[in-house]
Amino acid sequence: MYQVKNYLLSMQSHWMINHTTYQAVQDSVPKIIKFKAGEGVEAMGKTPVHDVVKKIHPDIYKVPLFRRKFCSLLMKEIEHMKREIGFQPNEDEDELRQIPEIVLRDHAPELYRSMWFVVQTVLNPIFNAIWQRDCADPATIQIANYNLKDKKQGSWHHDESSDISVVVPLNTGKYVGGGTAFHNYGEVAPLPTGHALFFPSFTHLHKGLPVESGDRYLLVFWLNNAKRIVDLYEKII
């Protein structure tokens, strides 16, 4: 099991979050709580989150999420991780979707817990402000490595185990190519380092675009609402 070398990365803290985004989330929480307490009778309306989240295409958004300092420290940590545990493709996926990855829950639980904290306290409130829904249960959180050597041309797909996916580039500018394509909407170029692209990946057909040179590192969250899944399963059986 990998042990995180830099203690800052394992802290369940908001030091790593973009300050403007964090403040917008905090200022939006009272309105989110009021909406939930009212059981949806009245519309939530605009929140401060809407000032920092930008729509790219229908239901496809971007937001500055992590500070560059955090991304820089994580990139240094990745070098240790490559030497100690390495990146491995998920053999359960079809070949065109296999990306070298490190699944944090399995290999770096300290880092997984700090990212879980970000999901609960930052990402889920953003989802509530944008879509008025909870999506706070990680199917997986992983670091992915797109590169010309290890990644073949991607294929169109839905993320079957994820309601909402969040993709955060860690080293934009250090590679050529990359980005994400959305069926019927077009392509989204790599966002600045630390900025999150998020979208309903179960319903939005998409694919990763190939990297022409260099290594593209992403922090990827696949998120769902576990209670909804359990309730649906219980109705089926």
Residue pairs with C-beta under 8 A, 6 or more apart in sequence:
1 107
1 108
1 109
2 80
2 81
2 84
2 85
2 107
2 108
3 110
4 10
4 77
4 108
4 110
4 111
5 77
5 80
6 73
6 76
6 77
8 15
8 16
8 70
8 73
9 70
9 73
9 74
9 77
9 110
9 111
9 114
10 110
10 111
10 113
10 114
11 114
12 113
12 114
12 117
13 114
13 117
14 22
14 121
14 122
15 67
15 70
16 66
16 67
16 69
16 70
16 114
16 118
17 65
17 66
17 67
17 118
17 122
18 64
18 65
18 66
18 67
18 194
19 67
20 52
20 64
21 52
21 63
21 64
21 65
21 122
22 122
23 48
24 47
24 48
24 49
24 51
24 52
25 48
25 49
25 121
25 122
25 125
25 126
27 47
27 48
28 47
28 48
28 49
28 125
28 129
29 125
31 44
31 45
31 47
31 129
32 44
32 47
32 125
32 128
32 129
35 42
35 43
35 44
35 128
35 132
36 128
40 132
44 129
44 132
47 129
49 125
49 126
49 129
49 130
50 129
50 130
52 63
52 64
53 61
53 62
53 63
53 126
53 129
53 130
54 61
54 62
54 63
55 61
56 62
56 188
56 197
57 182
57 185
57 186
57 188
58 185
59 199
59 200
59 203
59 204
60 182
60 185
60 188
60 197
60 198
60 199
60 204
61 130
61 197
61 198
61 199
62 191
62 195
62 196
62 197
62 198
63 126
63 195
63 196
63 198
64 192
64 194
64 195
64 196
65 122
65 123
65 166
65 168
65 194
65 195
65 196
66 168
66 194
66 196
66 219
67 194
68 193
68 194
70 194
71 170
71 171
71 193
71 194
74 143
74 170
74 219
75 170
75 171
75 217
77 111
78 143
78 170
78 217
81 102
81 107
81 108
81 143
85 102
85 107
85 108
86 102
87 100
87 101
87 102
87 143
87 145
87 150
88 100
88 101
88 102
89 98
89 99
89 100
89 101
89 150
90 98
90 99
90 101
91 98
94 155
95 152
96 152
96 153
96 154
96 155
97 154
97 155
97 157
99 144
99 145
99 146
99 150
99 151
99 208
100 144
100 145
100 147
100 150
100 151
101 142
101 143
101 144
101 145
101 220
102 108
102 142
102 143
103 140
103 141
103 142
104 111
104 112
104 115
104 140
104 141
104 142
104 143
105 112
105 138
105 140
105 141
112 141
115 138
115 141
115 219
115 221
116 138
116 141
119 136
119 138
119 141
119 221
119 223
120 136
123 135
123 136
123 166
123 196
123 198
123 221
123 223
124 134
124 135
124 136
126 198
127 133
127 134
127 135
127 136
127 164
127 198
128 134
133 225
134 225
135 163
135 164
135 223
135 224
135 225
136 223
136 225
137 223
137 224
137 225
137 226
138 221
138 222
138 223
139 161
139 162
139 222
139 223
139 224
140 161
140 220
140 221
140 222
141 219
141 220
141 221
141 222
142 219
142 220
143 170
143 217
143 218
143 219
143 220
144 217
144 218
144 220
145 215
145 216
145 217
145 218
146 175
146 178
146 208
146 210
146 211
146 215
146 216
146 217
146 218
147 175
147 211
147 214
147 215
147 216
148 210
148 211
148 212
148 213
148 214
151 208
151 210
151 211
152 210
153 210
154 207
154 208
154 209
154 210
155 207
156 183
156 205
156 206
156 207
157 205
157 206
157 207
158 201
158 202
158 203
158 204
158 205
158 206
159 165
159 201
159 202
159 222
160 202
161 222
161 224
162 201
162 202
162 222
162 223
162 224
163 200
163 201
163 202
163 223
163 224
163 225
164 198
164 199
164 200
164 201
164 202
164 223
164 224
165 198
165 199
165 201
165 220
165 221
165 222
165 223
166 196
166 197
166 198
166 220
166 221
166 223
167 180
167 196
167 197
167 198
167 218
167 219
167 220
167 221
168 194
168 195
168 196
168 197
168 218
168 219
168 220
168 221
169 178
169 190
169 191
169 192
169 193
169 194
169 195
169 216
169 217
169 218
170 193
170 194
170 217
170 218
170 219
171 193
171 215
171 216
171 217
172 190
172 191
172 192
172 193
173 193
174 214
174 215
174 216
175 211
175 212
175 213
175 214
175 215
175 216
176 211
176 212
176 213
176 214
177 209
177 210
177 211
177 212
177 213
177 216
178 190
178 208
178 209
178 210
178 211
178 216
179 187
179 188
179 189
179 190
179 208
179 209
180 187
180 188
180 197
180 206
180 207
180 208
180 209
181 187
181 188
181 206
181 207
181 208
181 209
182 188
182 199
182 204
182 205
182 206
183 204
183 205
183 206
184 205
187 209
188 197
190 216
191 197
199 206
201 222
